Amino acid sequence: MPQEQGPLICPGHSRPVAGIEFSRETEDGVFLISACHDKTAMIRSGETGDWIGTLEGHKGAVWGAALNPPATHAVTCSADFSAKVW
C-alpha cells in the first residue's frame, strides 16, 4: 500500500500568497509558481517544494503568476499596473 504524502510546506513569502500554479510535467520535473502581496513570485520544485528562485521587480503586490507549458518562462501581473514576462 502506498504511503500518503503530507502537504508541501513552502516558507519564504512575507505577505499573503494570492495564488499558486503548477506547471505541466517537463523533462526537468514539475514546478510551481506562487504570486504574493510581498511584490514577488517564487518558483519551486513541484515534487519537493524546494526553492528555485524569486522573481523581484514589481512595485506592488503580485496578484497572479503562471508558467508556460515547458516551464521556461513565467508571467506575473501586479497591483503596480504592469505585467512582466520573465
N, C-alpha and C positions, 0 to 999 in steps of 0.2 A: 504494500500500500504506500503511495507517495506521501512524503512528509509535507505538511502545509507550510507555506512560506508566510511570514508575517509581513506587515507593510514596510515599504522602503521609507526610511526617515532621512530627510534631506535638509539639514540645517544650513543656514548661511544668509538668508534674506533677513533684513532688519525691519521690514514693514509687512503688512498683509500681502499675501500672494493673490493676484487677481485671476490667474488661470494657469493651466498646465496642459501641454500637448505631448503625445508620444509620436515618434517617427514610425515609419514602416520598418520592417526588418531590412537591414542593409548588410553588405559584406562585413562591416565592422560592428554589427550588432544593432541594438535598438537604443535610441536616445530619447531623452525628454528635455523639454524646454519650459521654463517657468517665467511668467510675467509678474512683476512685483511693483508695489507702490514705492519701493525704495529707489526707483528710477533705473533699475537694472533688469536684465533677463539672465538666467543661468542655464547652462547646458550640462546635463548629467548623463551617466550611463543608465539606460533603462533597466538593465539587469541588476545592478548593484546600488544605484543611487550615487555613485562616486562623482564628485565634481570634476568637470572637464574645463569649463571656462565661464567667465562672466562678461556679458555684453554691456559696456558702460558708454554713456554719451548722451542719453536723453536728459532733458532738464525738468521733466515732470514724471509722474507715475507711469509705469508701463502697464497698459491695460490689456494688451494681447501680444502673443508671440507664437510663431509657428515655424516648422522646418519644412524644406522642400522634400519631395519623395526620397532622394538619395541621402538626405541629411547633410548636404554640403553647403547649404546657405540657410540663413534664418531671416525672418522678417519680424519687426516689432512695431507696435503703434503706441503712441504716448499721449498723455494729457498736455504735452508741450506743443500739440498740434502738428506733430510730424510722424512719419513712418520711415523706418530705416530698413534697408536690405544689407545684411552682414555677410 
